[in-house]
Amino acid sequence: MLGAKSPEASVYLSNRGNSIRQQQGILQAGFAHYGANRYDIDNPNGVINLGTSENKLCYDLLHKRLTRSDMLHVDPALLQYGDWRGHTFLREAVAEFLTHYCHSPKLLKADNVVVMNGCSALFSCIAAVICDPKDAILIPSPFYGAITEDVQLYSDVKLFHAPLESEDGNEDGRLFHLTVSKLEEAMQRAKQEGVNIRAIILVNPHNPLAEIYTPNEMLSFLQFAKRNEIHAIIDEVYMLTVFDESVTFHSVLSLESLPDPQRTHIMWGLSKDFAMAGNRIGTLYTENQDLVEALTKLGSFHGVTGTSQHQVAQLLQDREWISKEFLPENRRRLKAAHRYLTDELQTMDIHYLDSSATLYVWADFRKFLRSPSFEEELYMWRCFLKHNVVLSCGQAFSCCTPGWFRIVFADQQDHLQLGLKRIREALKEIKESSTNRDFFIVKEASEESERPVNEDSAPSDNATIENSTSSPQSKSSDQLKEKACSVLDTSSLGPDELVLLDCQAAKPAESLDTLIGTLKHQIRSSDWLEKNTPERSAGEDPEILDVFQTLLAQARK
């Protein structure tokens, strides 16, 4: 349950077992909140989920196709143990499907295909067989936060971030722009810190930015991987979820040749492109037979049922249905839902990254933060939950700039409409609470300026102010930000144990520090703490109890 304390360590589990049991990131917490109280016609006050990337627009199309007679075939071979890479008929279907829809210049081979129960399983298994414990995989951030657990829980492999900043646009205005120079900088930093980088993960189309990288860009990233002798894991799970006819996605498999074929591995699955997240089918294409052999050894833990493999093979082989029925209608519905959401965001004066693919929009809520910190971003996320709408906040994707949220639009319009209404209500509450807080600060600071200062406490307050400002010997804000964004991993922390880091904290702010010092003195020298206990705050607003406790703890320092 959201807001609950992490469970105490169990004597029945190992340290690793306890760590796994206690693991819950923001994405998982938001989905659990939704799962406990889902909105539907019989539960109109339930939670609207605009945070989980699922396509809920095409169930009618899928139901019609998946209930055809060719899907109901069962023979003894499907009920027996099979090849742990996936049945031959399915791997052949996947190879043919990828050859056609990825526009591969050569026929792809079934022997290079591995099938597992979802791309999460593939991430986990690939990390296990190309990395040793404590090794790291380079990944540009922000990124889909669940990958952290995918590579860490079983294999104890870390992610090393190459941070992309929102202000870092190039001449064409692309924010969070990934370049080879940023990857090189991250690799150099990893070497300086003694981190062994074994691979890089690239997501195209991107999650959560929804950006589509060009063939030249992807080729430059692959050349970077070859120079550094690291594997390149390419996640193309949204490759067919491009809803703008004027935009073309180019798969890595469409390149005439790969810079390092033995270290290049392409992932794809049915969760996004075919709106079948619950089907749990993930595929990997790689020319490295050593990798295929190693993954096969793990396949018994991540196999897919024979009957499901038959159904997926039938689906992938039906190009008539895919190309003439499903994809055109799916794109039409996605485009309409995207237009509806972005039109509404414009009326709310919320900026967002323009996109032509995926199921979500990366939106900028920074101007609604009460201060530019991840603590305030988390407060906003909780305020949305309070109003029964789930969004995914930036720190769940290891974004270095607080205030960005991912909003999923692939839902029915009445759900989107209600979700946006609740977002407006939450933002109104945040604005009002910010106004009330500003009034409190001005009022208390004014009263303090008219009150004589206790001489005993003055030196300690001055020391606090002096120590909190940046000195010539301290690290620059850019260095601190880069370090924080590469080491901090909020996606792996529970909602009540999040490390709330302001990446801008290193910037000089003498006037603000002075005000903070004054307020600390005011709190310590009055009965404000006694009159404003967490319990009383909880009675007024239970959702902000943990935030209030954090603030009080900081104030007492």
C-alpha positions in Angstrom: 0.0 0.0 0.0 1.2 3.5 -0.8 2.5 5.3 2.3 3.2 2.1 4.2 6.6 1.6 5.7 9.0 -0.9 4.1 8.7 -4.3 5.7 11.2 -5.2 8.4 13.9 -7.6 7.5 12.8 -11.2 7.7 14.9 -13.8 9.6 13.7 -16.3 7.0 15.4 -14.6 4.1 19.0 -13.9 3.0 20.2 -10.3 2.8 19.6 -10.5 -0.9 16.1 -11.9 -0.3 15.3 -9.1 2.0 16.6 -6.6 -0.5 14.4 -8.0 -3.2 11.4 -8.2 -0.9 11.8 -4.5 0.1 12.3 -3.3 -3.5 9.7 -0.9 -4.8 10.3 2.0 -7.1 7.9 4.9 -7.9 6.6 3.2 -11.0 5.7 0.1 -9.1 4.2 2.2 -6.2 2.0 4.1 -8.6 0.7 0.9 -10.3 0.0 -0.7 -6.9 -2.0 2.4 -6.0 -4.0 2.0 -9.2 -4.4 -1.8 -8.8 -6.0 -1.4 -5.4 -8.7 1.0 -6.6 -9.1 0.9 -10.4 -11.6 3.3 -12.1 -14.4 1.8 -14.0 -18.1 2.3 -14.5 -18.9 0.7 -11.2 -16.2 2.6 -9.3 -16.3 6.2 -10.6 -14.1 7.4 -7.8 -11.4 4.9 -8.6 -7.9 5.7 -9.9 -7.3 6.8 -13.5 -3.9 5.4 -14.6 -2.0 7.7 -17.0 1.3 6.5 -15.7 1.7 2.9 -17.0 2.6 2.6 -20.6 -0.2 0.3 -21.9 -2.2 0.6 -25.1 -5.9 0.4 -24.1 -7.3 1.5 -27.4 -7.4 -1.7 -29.5 -8.9 -4.5 -27.4 -11.8 -4.9 -29.8 -9.4 -5.5 -32.7 -7.3 -7.9 -30.7 -10.3 -9.8 -29.4 -11.7 -10.3 -32.9 -8.3 -11.7 -34.2 -7.3 -13.7 -31.1 -10.6 -15.6 -31.0 -10.4 -16.9 -34.6 -10.3 -20.7 -35.0 -6.6 -20.8 -36.0 -5.7 -19.5 -32.5 -7.3 -22.5 -30.7 -5.0 -25.2 -32.1 -3.5 -27.6 -29.5 -1.3 -30.6 -30.2 0.9 -32.8 -27.9 4.1 -30.9 -28.8 2.7 -27.7 -27.4 2.1 -29.4 -24.1 5.6 -30.8 -23.8 9.0 -29.4 -23.1 10.4 -27.5 -26.0 13.5 -25.6 -27.1 14.3 -23.1 -24.4 15.1 -20.5 -27.0 11.5 -20.8 -28.2 9.8 -23.3 -30.5 11.4 -23.4 -34.0 8.1 -22.4 -35.6 7.9 -19.3 -33.5 11.6 -18.3 -34.0 11.1 -18.6 -37.7 8.0 -16.4 -37.5 9.9 -13.8 -35.5 12.8 -13.8 -38.0 10.4 -13.4 -41.0 8.4 -10.7 -39.1 11.5 -8.7 -38.2 13.0 -9.1 -41.7 9.8 -7.6 -43.2 8.9 -4.8 -40.7 12.5 -3.8 -39.9 13.3 -3.6 -43.6 16.4 -5.8 -43.2 18.5 -5.9 -46.3 19.1 -9.6 -45.7 17.0 -12.5 -44.5 17.2 -12.8 -40.7 17.8 -16.2 -39.3 15.7 -18.2 -36.8 18.9 -19.5 -35.1 19.7 -15.9 -34.0 16.3 -15.5 -32.2 15.7 -16.0 -28.5 12.2 -15.9 -27.1 11.5 -15.3 -23.4 8.6 -14.2 -21.2 9.0 -10.5 -21.7 11.7 -8.0 -22.4 12.3 -7.6 -18.6 13.4 -11.2 -18.5 15.7 -10.6 -21.5 17.3 -7.6 -19.8 17.9 -9.6 -16.7 19.4 -12.6 -18.5 21.6 -10.6 -20.9 23.0 -8.7 -17.9 23.7 -12.0 -16.2 25.7 -13.5 -19.1 27.7 -10.5 -20.3 28.4 -8.9 -16.9 29.8 -10.0 -13.6 28.4 -8.8 -10.2 29.1 -5.1 -9.6 29.8 -4.5 -13.3 27.8 -1.7 -14.9 25.8 -1.0 -18.0 25.9 2.5 -19.5 22.5 4.1 -20.1 21.4 7.7 -21.1 19.1 9.2 -18.5 16.2 9.7 -18.3 15.3 6.1 -19.1 12.6 3.6 -18.4 13.2 3.1 -14.7 12.2 -0.5 -14.3 15.4 -1.5 -16.2 17.2 -0.8 -13.0 15.5 -3.7 -11.3 15.7 -5.9 -14.4 19.5 -5.9 -14.4 20.1 -5.6 -10.6 17.7 -7.9 -8.7 19.1 -11.3 -10.0 22.5 -10.3 -11.4 23.7 -7.4 -9.1 24.6 -5.4 -12.2 24.4 -1.6 -11.9 23.4 1.1 -14.3 25.8 4.0 -15.0 24.0 7.1 -16.2 24.9 9.4 -19.0 22.7 12.4 -17.9 20.8 14.4 -20.5 19.6 17.8 -19.3 16.4 19.6 -20.3 18.2 22.9 -21.0 20.7 21.1 -23.3 19.1 21.6 -26.7 21.1 22.0 -29.9 20.4 24.3 -32.8 17.2 22.5 -33.8 15.8 22.8 -30.3 16.0 19.2 -29.2 15.9 18.9 -25.4 17.5 16.0 -23.6 19.6 15.5 -26.7 21.8 12.4 -26.8 25.2 12.8 -28.4 28.3 10.6 -28.7 30.3 13.2 -26.8 28.0 12.8 -23.8 28.5 9.0 -23.9 32.3 9.5 -24.1 32.1 11.8 -21.1 30.2 9.2 -19.1 32.7 6.5 -20.1 35.6 8.6 -19.0 33.9 9.3 -15.7 33.2 5.6 -15.2 36.9 4.9 -15.7 37.9 7.5 -13.2 35.6 6.0 -10.6 36.8 2.5 -11.3 33.5 1.3 -12.7 33.7 -1.5 -15.3 31.2 -0.7 -18.1 30.3 -3.9 -20.1 27.4 -2.6 -22.3 25.2 0.3 -23.3 21.4 0.3 -23.5 19.8 2.4 -26.2 16.0 2.7 -26.4 14.6 3.7 -29.8 11.9 5.0 -30.0 12.8 6.4 -26.6 11.1 5.9 -23.2 10.2 8.4 -21.8 11.2 11.0 -24.3 9.4 9.5 -27.2 12.2 10.6 -29.5 13.1 8.6 -32.6 16.9 8.5 -33.4 18.0 8.7 -37.0 20.0 5.9 -38.7 23.1 8.1 -38.6 22.7 8.8 -34.9 22.2 5.1 -34.1 25.2 4.2 -36.3 27.4 6.7 -34.4 26.2 5.2 -31.0 27.1 1.7 -32.3 30.5 2.9 -33.4 31.0 4.4 -30.0 30.2 0.9 -28.5 32.7 -0.8 -30.8 35.5 1.7 -30.0 35.0 0.9 -26.3 34.5 -2.8 -26.9 31.2 -2.9 -25.1 27.9 -4.6 -26.0 25.1 -2.5 -27.5 21.6 -3.6 -26.3 19.0 -1.9 -28.6 15.4 -1.8 -27.3 13.0 -1.3 -30.2 9.9 -2.3 -28.4 8.0 0.7 -29.8 9.2 0.3 -33.4 5.7 0.0 -34.9 4.1 2.5 -32.6 4.7 5.5 -34.9 1.4 7.3 -35.5 2.6 10.1 -37.8 2.6 9.0 -41.4 5.3 11.6 -42.2 7.8 10.1 -39.8 9.7 6.9 -40.5 11.4 4.7 -37.9 14.6 3.0 -38.9 15.5 -0.2 -37.1 19.2 -1.1 -36.4 18.3 -4.2 -38.4 17.8 -2.1 -41.5 21.5 -1.0 -41.6 23.5 -2.5 -44.4 26.1 -3.7 -41.8 26.7 -3.4 -38.1 30.0 -2.0 -36.7 30.3 -4.9 -34.3 27.7 -7.6 -35.0 28.9 -9.9 -32.2 28.2 -7.2 -29.6 24.9 -5.8 -31.0 21.6 -7.3 -29.7 18.2 -6.1 -30.7 15.1 -6.5 -28.5 11.5 -6.4 -29.5 8.2 -7.6 -28.0 4.4 -7.6 -28.3 3.6 -5.4 -25.2 3.6 -2.0 -26.9 3.2 -2.5 -30.7 0.4 -5.1 -30.3 -1.1 -3.7 -27.1 -0.5 -7.1 -25.4 1.5 -6.3 -22.2 -0.1 -9.2 -20.4 1.0 -11.7 -23.1 4.6 -11.7 -21.9 6.5 -12.3 -25.1 9.9 -10.7 -25.6 12.3 -11.5 -28.4 16.1 -11.0 -29.0 17.9 -11.0 -32.3 21.7 -11.4 -32.1 24.4 -12.9 -34.3 26.4 -13.9 -31.3 25.9 -17.7 -30.9 27.8 -17.8 -27.6 25.2 -15.3 -26.2 22.3 -17.4 -27.6 23.8 -20.5 -26.0 24.2 -18.9 -22.6 20.6 -17.4 -22.7 19.3 -20.8 -23.6 20.6 -22.2 -20.3 18.4 -19.6 -18.5 15.4 -20.2 -20.8 14.0 -22.8 -18.5 13.3 -20.0 -15.9 11.8 -17.7 -18.5 9.9 -19.9 -20.9 6.7 -19.2 -22.7 3.8 -21.7 -22.8 3.5 -23.7 -26.0 -0.1 -22.6 -26.7 1.0 -18.9 -26.4 3.9 -19.5 -28.7 1.5 -20.9 -31.3 -0.9 -17.9 -31.0 2.0 -15.4 -31.4 3.3 -17.2 -34.4 -0.1 -17.2 -36.1 -0.4 -13.5 -35.3 3.0 -12.5 -36.6 2.5 -14.5 -39.8 -0.8 -12.7 -40.6 0.6 -9.7 -42.5 -2.8 -9.1 -44.1 -4.3 -8.4 -40.7 -1.3 -6.6 -39.3 -0.7 -4.2 -42.2 -4.2 -3.6 -43.5 -6.3 -3.8 -40.3 -4.5 -3.5 -37.1 -1.6 -1.1 -37.7 -3.6 1.5 -39.7 -6.4 1.6 -37.1 -4.1 1.5 -34.1 -2.1 4.4 -35.5 -5.3 6.4 -36.2 -6.6 5.9 -32.7 -3.2 6.7 -31.2 -2.9 9.9 -33.3 -6.3 11.1 -32.2 -5.6 10.4 -28.5 -2.2 12.1 -28.7 -3.9 15.2 -30.3 -6.5 15.3 -27.6 -4.0 15.2 -24.8 -1.6 17.7 -26.4 -4.5 20.1 -27.1 -5.5 19.9 -23.5 -1.9 20.5 -22.3 -1.7 23.6 -24.4 -4.9 25.0 -22.9 -3.2 24.4 -19.5 0.0 26.1 -20.7 2.0 22.9 -20.0 4.9 22.5 -22.4 5.9 19.0 -23.7 8.3 17.3 -26.1 6.6 17.0 -29.5 6.5 13.4 -30.6 5.3 11.1 -33.3 5.6 7.7 -31.6 5.0 5.7 -28.4 2.1 5.8 -26.0 3.0 8.9 -23.9 4.1 12.5 -23.8 7.0 13.9 -21.8 5.5 17.0 -20.1 7.1 19.9 -18.3 5.4 20.7 -15.0 8.4 22.7 -13.6 6.5 26.0 -13.3 4.1 24.3 -10.9 6.8 23.2 -8.4 6.9 25.2 -5.2 10.7 25.0 -5.5 13.0 23.3 -8.1 13.7 20.1 -6.1 12.9 16.4 -6.4 11.2 16.7 -3.0 8.7 19.0 -4.5 8.3 16.8 -7.5 7.5 13.9 -5.2 5.0 16.1 -3.4 3.3 16.9 -6.8 3.3 13.2 -7.7 1.6 12.4 -4.4 -0.9 15.2 -4.9 -1.9 13.6 -8.2 -2.4 10.3 -6.4 -4.5 12.1 -3.8 -6.8 13.2 -6.6 -6.9 9.6 -7.9 -4.8 10.0 -11.1 -1.4 8.3 -11.6 1.3 10.0 -13.6 5.0 8.9 -13.7 7.4 11.6 -12.3 10.8 12.3 -13.7 12.8 10.8 -10.8 11.2 7.4 -11.6 13.2 7.7 -14.9 16.4 9.1 -13.2 15.8 12.5 -14.8 18.3 15.1 -13.6 15.9 18.0 -13.8 12.9 17.9 -11.4 9.4 18.7 -12.7 9.1 16.5 -15.8 6.3 13.9 -15.9 5.3 11.1 -18.4 1.6 11.1 -19.3 0.2 8.1 -21.1 -2.5 9.0 -23.7 -3.3 5.5 -25.1 -6.6 5.3 -23.3 -10.3 6.0 -24.0 -11.1 9.7 -24.3 -13.5 9.7 -21.3 -10.7 8.3 -19.2 -8.3 10.9 -20.5 -10.8 13.7 -19.9 -11.4 12.6 -16.3 -7.7 12.2 -15.7 -6.9 15.7 -17.0 -9.7 17.1 -14.9 -8.1 15.6 -11.8 -4.7 16.9 -12.9 -6.1 20.4 -13.0 -7.6 20.0 -9.6 -4.3 18.8 -8.2 -2.4 21.7 -9.7 -4.9 24.1 -8.3 -4.4 22.6 -4.8 -0.6 22.9 -5.3 -0.9 26.5 -6.4 -3.1 27.4 -3.4 -0.8 25.6 -0.9 2.2 27.4 -2.4 0.4 30.7 -1.9 -0.4 29.8 1.7 3.2 28.7 2.3 4.6 31.9 0.8 2.3 33.9 3.1 3.5 32.0 6.1 7.2 32.5 5.2 6.8 36.2 4.7 4.7 36.6 7.9 7.1 34.6 10.1 10.2 36.3 8.6 8.7 39.7 9.2 7.9 38.9 12.8 11.4 37.6 13.3 13.0 40.8 12.0 11.1 42.7 14.7 12.1 40.3 17.5 15.5 40.5 19.3 17.8 37.6 18.5 18.9 35.2 21.3 22.6 35.8 21.5 23.3 32.1 22.5 21.8 30.8 19.3 23.0 33.4 16.8 26.5 32.0 16.3 25.2 28.6 15.4 22.8 30.1 12.9 25.5 32.1 11.3 27.7 29.1 11.0 24.9 27.2 9.3 24.5 30.0 6.8 28.2 30.1 6.1 28.6 26.4 5.7 25.7 26.1 3.4 27.0 28.5 0.8 29.4 27.4 -1.9 33.1 28.1 -1.3 35.9 28.5 -3.8 37.2 25.0 -2.8 33.8 23.3 -3.3 32.9 21.4 -6.5 31.1 23.2 -9.2 27.4 22.8 -9.6 27.9 21.0 -12.9 30.3 18.5 -11.3 27.9 17.8 -8.5 25.0 17.5 -10.8 26.8 15.0 -13.0 28.0 13.0 -10.0 24.5 12.9 -8.5 22.7 12.0 -11.7 25.2 9.1 -12.3 25.1 7.7 -8.8 21.6 8.4 -7.5 19.0 5.8 -8.5 15.6 6.9 -7.1 13.8 4.3 -9.2 15.0 1.5 -6.9 13.9 3.2 -3.7 10.5 2.8 -1.9 8.1 5.7 -1.9 8.8 6.4 1.8 12.6 6.0 1.5 13.3 8.1 -1.6 16.5 10.1 -1.5 15.3 13.5 -2.5 18.1 15.3 -4.3 18.0 18.8 -5.8 20.5 18.8 -8.6 20.7 22.5 -8.4 21.6 22.5 -4.7 25.3 23.4 -5.4 24.4 26.8 -6.9 25.2 29.9 -4.7 22.0 31.2 -3.1 23.1 33.4 -0.2 19.8 35.2 0.1 17.8 31.9 0.2 20.3 30.5 2.8 19.9 33.5 4.9 16.1 33.1 4.9 16.4 29.4 5.7 18.8 30.2 8.6 16.3 32.8 9.9 13.4 30.3 9.7 15.4 27.6 11.4 16.2 30.0 14.2 12.5 31.0 14.4 11.4 27.3 14.6 13.9 26.3 17.2 13.2 29.3 19.5 9.4 29.1 19.5 6.7 26.5 20.2 5.9 26.1 16.5 7.1 22.5 16.5 4.8 21.6 19.4 1.8 23.3 17.8 2.4 21.8 14.4 3.0 18.1 14.9 3.0 15.5 12.1 -0.1 14.0 13.7 -2.0 17.2 13.5 -0.9 17.7 9.9 -2.0 14.1 9.1 -5.4 14.9 10.4 -5.7 17.7 7.9 -4.0 16.0 4.9 -2.8 12.4 5.4 -1.1 12.4 2.0 1.6 14.8 3.0 2.5 13.3 6.4 5.7 11.8 5.3 6.8 14.9 3.5 6.0 17.0 6.6 8.0 14.7 8.8 11.0 15.0 6.4 10.8 18.8 6.6 10.5 18.8 10.3 13.5 16.5 10.6 15.5 18.9 8.4 14.3 21.9 10.4 15.6 20.3 13.7 19.1 19.8 12.4 
